[in-house]
Amino acid sequence: MSETATNDRDVQVCDLAPDDAPAGLLPDPALTGPRADCVLCGEPTELPADHPGSTLCPVCTWQQAQRIACSG
């Protein structure tokens, strides 16, 4: 995380991942079968229905990441 000074106070700025970083949220094209519904909006996700844990659609995943990315 990098820091920059603005108006005599420190502001934290999130660094972007490098372009060659592995993408952890890419769907697996080998997965088949019915898709799970998003637990927040009910839209279909890219995960199978038998996937463990709470499933989020790509939009809700992005929104959740934005909410927690630089919260401090």
N, CA, C and O atoms as a Tinker XYZ file with bonds, in Angstrom:
   288  protein
     1  N      0.860000   -1.162000    0.000000    73     2
     2  CA     0.000000    0.000000    0.000000    64     1     3
     3  C      0.909000    1.228000    0.000000    63     2     4     5
     4  O      1.852000    1.298000    0.788000    81     3
     5  N      0.641000    2.168000   -0.853000    73     3     6
     6  CA     1.446000    3.386000   -0.893000    64     5     7
     7  C      0.700000    4.502000   -0.179000    63     6     8     9
     8  O     -0.521000    4.455000   -0.029000    81     7
     9  N      1.445000    5.500000    0.256000    73     7    10
    10  CA     0.837000    6.632000    0.948000    64     9    11
    11  C      1.233000    7.917000    0.248000    63    10    12    13
    12  O      2.365000    8.049000   -0.216000    81    11
    13  N      0.323000    8.853000    0.168000    73    11    14
    14  CA     0.610000   10.170000   -0.381000    64    13    15
    15  C      0.123000   11.211000    0.604000    63    14    16    17
    16  O     -0.846000   10.981000    1.327000    81    15
    17  N      0.796000   12.368000    0.639000    73    15    18
    18  CA     0.394000   13.441000    1.553000    64    17    19
    19  C     -0.456000   14.446000    0.792000    63    18    20    21
    20  O     -0.075000   14.892000   -0.290000    81    19
    21  N     -1.599000   14.800000    1.350000    73    19    22
    22  CA    -2.496000   15.773000    0.751000    64    21    23
    23  C     -3.028000   16.670000    1.856000    63    22    24    25
    24  O     -3.613000   16.189000    2.827000    81    23
    25  N     -2.827000   17.961000    1.710000    73    23    26
    26  CA    -3.330000   18.933000    2.686000    64    25    27
    27  C     -2.889000   18.592000    4.113000    63    26    28    29
    28  O     -3.702000   18.605000    5.037000    81    27
    29  N     -1.614000   18.289000    4.286000    73    27    30
    30  CA    -1.019000   18.006000    5.596000    64    29    31
    31  C     -1.628000   16.802000    6.313000    63    30    32    33
    32  O     -1.551000   16.718000    7.538000    81    31
    33  N     -2.215000   15.897000    5.595000    73    31    34
    34  CA    -2.692000   14.657000    6.220000    64    33    35
    35  C     -2.338000   13.500000    5.299000    63    34    36    37
    36  O     -2.218000   13.679000    4.086000    81    35
    37  N     -2.173000   12.327000    5.866000    73    35    38
    38  CA    -1.802000   11.154000    5.075000    64    37    39
    39  C     -3.055000   10.465000    4.558000    63    38    40    41
    40  O     -4.011000   10.229000    5.297000    81    39
    41  N     -3.023000   10.151000    3.273000    73    39    42
    42  CA    -4.127000    9.455000    2.634000    64    41    43
    43  C     -3.576000    8.155000    2.070000    63    42    44    45
    44  O     -2.589000    8.173000    1.334000    81    43
    45  N     -4.187000    7.044000    2.397000    73    43    46
    46  CA    -3.734000    5.763000    1.870000    64    45    47
    47  C     -4.373000    5.518000    0.513000    63    46    48    49
    48  O     -5.567000    5.750000    0.320000    81    47
    49  N     -3.565000    5.049000   -0.417000    73    47    50
    50  CA    -4.028000    4.772000   -1.771000    64    49    51
    51  C     -3.754000    3.314000   -2.067000    63    50    52    53
    52  O     -2.650000    2.828000   -1.818000    81    51
    53  N     -4.730000    2.616000   -2.588000    73    51    54
    54  CA    -4.556000    1.208000   -2.923000    64    53    55
    55  C     -3.691000    1.065000   -4.164000    63    54    56    57
    56  O     -3.864000    1.803000   -5.134000    81    55
    57  N     -2.774000    0.132000   -4.137000    73    55    58
    58  CA    -1.956000   -0.169000   -5.305000    64    57    59
    59  C     -2.679000   -1.208000   -6.158000    63    58    60    61
    60  O     -3.345000   -2.100000   -5.634000    81    59
    61  N     -2.543000   -1.084000   -7.458000    73    59    62
    62  CA    -3.131000   -2.060000   -8.365000    64    61    63
    63  C     -2.233000   -3.282000   -8.440000    63    62    64    65
    64  O     -1.016000   -3.181000   -8.287000    81    63
    65  N     -2.840000   -4.433000   -8.677000    73    63    66
    66  CA    -2.078000   -5.659000   -8.837000    64    65    67
    67  C     -1.302000   -5.587000  -10.148000    63    66    68    69
    68  O     -1.766000   -4.964000  -11.103000    81    67
    69  N     -0.141000   -6.208000  -10.211000    73    67    70
    70  CA     0.605000   -6.211000  -11.470000    64    69    71
    71  C     -0.170000   -6.939000  -12.564000    63    70    72    73
    72  O     -0.992000   -7.812000  -12.283000    81    71
    73  N      0.100000   -6.571000  -13.807000    73    71    74
    74  CA    -0.628000   -7.167000  -14.934000    64    73    75
    75  C     -0.431000   -8.673000  -15.037000    63    74    76    77
    76  O     -1.305000   -9.371000  -15.551000    81    75
    77  N      0.690000   -9.182000  -14.562000    73    75    78
    78  CA     0.951000  -10.617000  -14.672000    64    77    79
    79  C      0.480000  -11.401000  -13.445000    63    78    80    81
    80  O      0.785000  -12.587000  -13.323000    81    79
    81  N     -0.255000  -10.763000  -12.541000    73    79    82
    82  CA    -0.753000  -11.434000  -11.338000    64    81    83
    83  C     -1.845000  -12.437000  -11.720000    63    82    84    85
    84  O     -2.630000  -12.170000  -12.630000    81    83
    85  N     -1.906000  -13.589000  -11.037000    73    83    86
    86  CA    -2.951000  -14.568000  -11.357000    64    85    87
    87  C     -4.328000  -14.023000  -10.970000    63    86    88    89
    88  O     -4.493000  -13.386000   -9.929000    81    87
    89  N     -5.280000  -14.281000  -11.807000    73    87    90
    90  CA    -6.646000  -13.814000  -11.550000    64    89    91
    91  C     -7.373000  -14.874000  -10.738000    63    90    92    93
    92  O     -7.666000  -15.955000  -11.249000    81    91
    93  N     -7.668000  -14.574000   -9.477000    73    91    94
    94  CA    -8.281000  -15.544000   -8.590000    64    93    95
    95  C     -9.781000  -15.670000   -8.750000    63    94    96    97
    96  O    -10.367000  -16.629000   -8.249000    81    95
    97  N    -10.424000  -14.731000   -9.433000    73    95    98
    98  CA   -11.875000  -14.779000   -9.544000    64    97    99
    99  C    -12.359000  -15.147000  -10.937000    63    98   100   101
   100  O    -13.538000  -14.971000  -11.247000    81    99
   101  N    -11.463000  -15.660000  -11.786000    73    99   102
   102  CA   -11.898000  -16.065000  -13.112000    64   101   103
   103  C    -12.671000  -17.374000  -13.027000    63   102   104   105
   104  O    -12.284000  -18.269000  -12.276000    81   103
   105  N    -13.760000  -17.501000  -13.786000    73   103   106
   106  CA   -14.530000  -18.737000  -13.741000    64   105   107
   107  C    -13.763000  -19.890000  -14.373000    63   106   108   109
   108  O    -12.968000  -19.690000  -15.291000    81   107
   109  N    -14.002000  -21.072000  -13.884000    73   107   110
   110  CA   -13.388000  -22.275000  -14.435000    64   109   111
   111  C    -14.257000  -22.768000  -15.579000    63   110   112   113
   112  O    -15.399000  -23.161000  -15.340000    81   111
   113  N    -13.761000  -22.762000  -16.823000    73   111   114
   114  CA   -14.592000  -23.182000  -17.946000    64   113   115
   115  C    -14.976000  -24.660000  -17.894000    63   114   116   117
   116  O    -15.893000  -25.082000  -18.599000    81   115
   117  N    -14.288000  -25.452000  -17.070000    73   115   118
   118  CA   -14.599000  -26.874000  -16.974000    64   117   119
   119  C    -15.831000  -27.145000  -16.107000    63   118   120   121
   120  O    -16.378000  -28.247000  -16.158000    81   119
   121  N    -16.273000  -26.186000  -15.327000    73   119   122
   122  CA   -17.423000  -26.382000  -14.459000    64   121   123
   123  C    -18.709000  -26.407000  -15.290000    63   122   124   125
   124  O    -18.933000  -25.537000  -16.132000    81   123
   125  N    -19.538000  -27.403000  -15.044000    73   123   126
   126  CA   -20.803000  -27.519000  -15.767000    64   125   127
   127  C    -21.929000  -27.736000  -14.774000    63   126   128   129
   128  O    -21.682000  -27.955000  -13.588000    81   127
   129  N    -23.157000  -27.678000  -15.248000    73   127   130
   130  CA   -24.308000  -27.911000  -14.386000    64   129   131
   131  C    -25.006000  -26.619000  -14.027000    63   130   132   133
   132  O    -24.626000  -25.548000  -14.500000    81   131
   133  N    -26.034000  -26.716000  -13.183000    73   131   134
   134  CA   -26.782000  -25.512000  -12.800000    64   133   135
   135  C    -25.907000  -24.557000  -11.987000    63   134   136   137
   136  O    -25.034000  -24.981000  -11.231000    81   135
   137  N    -26.158000  -23.282000  -12.156000    73   135   138
   138  CA   -25.386000  -22.262000  -11.472000    64   137   139
   139  C    -26.060000  -21.844000  -10.170000    63   138   140   141
   140  O    -27.286000  -21.857000  -10.059000    81   139
   141  N    -25.242000  -21.475000   -9.189000    73   139   142
   142  CA   -25.752000  -20.992000   -7.911000    64   141   143
   143  C    -26.263000  -19.565000   -8.082000    63   142   144   145
   144  O    -25.789000  -18.830000   -8.949000    81   143
   145  N    -27.227000  -19.176000   -7.255000    73   143   146
   146  CA   -27.735000  -17.810000   -7.268000    64   145   147
   147  C    -26.932000  -16.963000   -6.289000    63   146   148   149
   148  O    -26.480000  -17.454000   -5.254000    81   147
   149  N    -26.758000  -15.688000   -6.623000    73   147   150
   150  CA   -26.062000  -14.743000   -5.758000    64   149   151
   151  C    -26.856000  -14.585000   -4.459000    63   150   152   153
   152  O    -28.081000  -14.470000   -4.484000    81   151
   153  N    -26.156000  -14.581000   -3.333000    73   151   154
   154  CA   -26.837000  -14.465000   -2.043000    64   153   155
   155  C    -27.313000  -13.046000   -1.775000    63   154   156   157
   156  O    -28.130000  -12.837000   -0.878000    81   155
   157  N    -26.819000  -12.055000   -2.536000    73   155   158
   158  CA   -27.235000  -10.675000   -2.322000    64   157   159
   159  C    -28.345000  -10.239000   -3.272000    63   158   160   161
   160  O    -29.324000   -9.631000   -2.837000    81   159
   161  N    -28.207000  -10.541000   -4.564000    73   159   162
   162  CA   -29.184000  -10.029000   -5.529000    64   161   163
   163  C    -30.008000  -11.112000   -6.208000    63   162   164   165
   164  O    -31.011000  -10.799000   -6.850000    81   163
   165  N    -29.619000  -12.375000   -6.087000    73   163   166
   166  CA   -30.384000  -13.464000   -6.681000    64   165   167
   167  C    -30.052000  -13.776000   -8.132000    63   166   168   169
   168  O    -30.621000  -14.702000   -8.709000    81   167
   169  N    -29.135000  -13.013000   -8.732000    73   167   170
   170  CA   -28.730000  -13.272000  -10.120000    64   169   171
   171  C    -27.865000  -14.531000  -10.170000    63   170   172   173
   172  O    -27.240000  -14.891000   -9.172000    81   171
   173  N    -27.822000  -15.204000  -11.323000    73   171   174
   174  CA   -26.962000  -16.386000  -11.437000    64   173   175
   175  C    -25.483000  -16.006000  -11.305000    63   174   176   177
   176  O    -25.066000  -14.936000  -11.747000    81   175
   177  N    -24.709000  -16.886000  -10.700000    73   175   178
   178  CA   -23.277000  -16.662000  -10.553000    64   177   179
   179  C    -22.538000  -17.508000  -11.581000    63   178   180   181
   180  O    -23.156000  -18.206000  -12.384000    81   179
   181  N    -21.220000  -17.441000  -11.548000    73   179   182
   182  CA   -20.401000  -18.262000  -12.434000    64   181   183
   183  C    -19.989000  -19.564000  -11.744000    63   182   184   185
   184  O    -19.200000  -20.334000  -12.290000    81   183
   185  N    -20.519000  -19.807000  -10.551000    73   183   186
   186  CA   -20.164000  -20.989000   -9.774000    64   185   187
   187  C    -21.272000  -22.024000   -9.839000    63   186   188   189
   188  O    -22.439000  -21.663000   -9.992000    81   187
   189  N    -20.935000  -23.307000   -9.725000    73   187   190
   190  CA   -21.965000  -24.345000   -9.726000    64   189   191
   191  C    -22.813000  -24.288000   -8.461000    63   190   192   193
   192  O    -22.381000  -23.760000   -7.436000    81   191
   193  N    -24.012000  -24.830000   -8.541000    73   191   194
   194  CA   -24.949000  -24.784000   -7.418000    64   193   195
   195  C    -24.420000  -25.531000   -6.194000    63   194   196   197
   196  O    -24.801000  -25.207000   -5.070000    81   195
   197  N    -23.543000  -26.529000   -6.390000    73   195   198
   198  CA   -23.020000  -27.286000   -5.249000    64   197   199
   199  C    -21.738000  -26.679000   -4.678000    63   198   200   201
   200  O    -21.072000  -27.314000   -3.860000    81   199
   201  N    -21.381000  -25.463000   -5.094000    73   199   202
   202  CA   -20.179000  -24.792000   -4.577000    64   201   203
   203  C    -20.390000  -24.412000   -3.117000    63   202   204   205
   204  O    -21.416000  -23.817000   -2.786000    81   203
   205  N    -19.446000  -24.740000   -2.235000    73   203   206
   206  CA   -19.609000  -24.398000   -0.817000    64   205   207
   207  C    -19.408000  -22.906000   -0.562000    63   206   208   209
   208  O    -18.697000  -22.225000   -1.301000    81   207
   209  N    -20.035000  -22.422000    0.476000    73   207   210
   210  CA   -19.870000  -21.027000    0.880000    64   209   211
   211  C    -20.877000  -20.099000    0.230000    63   210   212   213
   212  O    -21.728000  -20.538000   -0.543000    81   211
   213  N    -20.778000  -18.803000    0.547000    73   211   214
   214  CA   -21.702000  -17.826000   -0.039000    64   213   215
   215  C    -21.212000  -17.474000   -1.434000    63   214   216   217
   216  O    -20.038000  -17.165000   -1.643000    81   215
   217  N    -22.122000  -17.527000   -2.365000    73   215   218
   218  CA   -21.780000  -17.238000   -3.750000    64   217   219
   219  C    -22.284000  -15.850000   -4.129000    63   218   220   221
   220  O    -23.395000  -15.458000   -3.771000    81   219
   221  N    -21.457000  -15.122000   -4.852000    73   219   222
   222  CA   -21.808000  -13.785000   -5.310000    64   221   223
   223  C    -21.661000  -13.724000   -6.825000    63   222   224   225
   224  O    -20.778000  -14.359000   -7.401000    81   223
   225  N    -22.536000  -12.950000   -7.463000    73   223   226
   226  CA   -22.416000  -12.730000   -8.903000    64   225   227
   227  C    -21.221000  -11.799000   -9.135000    63   226   228   229
   228  O    -20.725000  -11.195000   -8.183000    81   227
   229  N    -20.754000  -11.673000  -10.369000    73   227   230
   230  CA   -19.604000  -10.793000  -10.621000    64   229   231
   231  C    -19.833000   -9.349000  -10.185000    63   230   232   233
   232  O    -18.907000   -8.707000   -9.691000    81   231
   233  N    -21.034000   -8.828000  -10.355000    73   231   234
   234  CA   -21.315000   -7.440000   -9.973000    64   233   235
   235  C    -21.226000   -7.281000   -8.457000    63   234   236   237
   236  O    -20.580000   -6.349000   -7.977000    81   235
   237  N    -21.856000   -8.165000   -7.701000    73   235   238
   238  CA   -21.811000   -8.068000   -6.236000    64   237   239
   239  C    -20.404000   -8.339000   -5.703000    63   238   240   241
   240  O    -19.999000   -7.746000   -4.703000    81   239
   241  N    -19.655000   -9.225000   -6.359000    73   239   242
   242  CA   -18.270000   -9.470000   -5.967000    64   241   243
   243  C    -17.461000   -8.195000   -6.107000    63   242   244   245
   244  O    -16.698000   -7.840000   -5.208000    81   243
   245  N    -17.621000   -7.502000   -7.227000    73   243   246
   246  CA   -16.905000   -6.249000   -7.466000    64   245   247
   247  C    -17.321000   -5.190000   -6.444000    63   246   248   249
   248  O    -16.473000   -4.483000   -5.900000    81   247
   249  N    -18.626000   -5.081000   -6.185000    73   247   250
   250  CA   -19.101000   -4.081000   -5.233000    64   249   251
   251  C    -18.580000   -4.355000   -3.830000    63   250   252   253
   252  O    -18.191000   -3.425000   -3.125000    81   251
   253  N    -18.565000   -5.626000   -3.412000    73   251   254
   254  CA   -18.043000   -5.975000   -2.084000    64   253   255
   255  C    -16.556000   -5.654000   -2.004000    63   254   256   257
   256  O    -16.080000   -5.160000   -0.982000    81   255
   257  N    -15.826000   -5.931000   -3.070000    73   255   258
   258  CA   -14.395000   -5.633000   -3.073000    64   257   259
   259  C    -14.147000   -4.136000   -2.968000    63   258   260   261
   260  O    -13.213000   -3.706000   -2.292000    81   259
   261  N    -14.976000   -3.344000   -3.632000    73   259   262
   262  CA   -14.851000   -1.892000   -3.543000    64   261   263
   263  C    -15.138000   -1.392000   -2.138000    63   262   264   265
   264  O    -14.498000   -0.447000   -1.677000    81   263
   265  N    -16.083000   -2.007000   -1.456000    73   263   266
   266  CA   -16.455000   -1.580000   -0.099000    64   265   267
   267  C    -15.327000   -1.812000    0.893000    63   266   268   269
   268  O    -15.119000   -1.011000    1.804000    81   267
   269  N    -14.593000   -2.918000    0.715000    73   267   270
   270  CA   -13.568000   -3.265000    1.708000    64   269   271
   271  C    -12.159000   -2.946000    1.256000    63   270   272   273
   272  O    -11.224000   -3.098000    2.042000    81   271
   273  N    -11.968000   -2.507000    0.013000    73   271   274
   274  CA   -10.619000   -2.336000   -0.535000    64   273   275
   275  C     -9.782000   -1.366000    0.276000    63   274   276   277
   276  O     -8.669000   -1.708000    0.675000    81   275
   277  N    -10.266000   -0.206000    0.523000    73   275   278
   278  CA    -9.477000    0.811000    1.232000    64   277   279
   279  C    -10.195000    1.334000    2.453000    63   278   280   281
   280  O     -9.951000    2.462000    2.880000    81   279
   281  N    -11.071000    0.536000    3.019000    73   279   282
   282  CA   -11.763000    1.009000    4.212000    64   281   283
   283  C    -10.761000    1.053000    5.362000    63   282   284   285
   284  O     -9.936000    0.153000    5.516000    81   283
   285  N    -10.839000    2.054000    6.120000    73   283   286
   286  CA    -9.844000    2.144000    7.173000    64   285   287
   287  C    -10.337000    2.916000    8.287000    63   286   288
   288  O     -9.627000    3.098000    9.276000    81   287
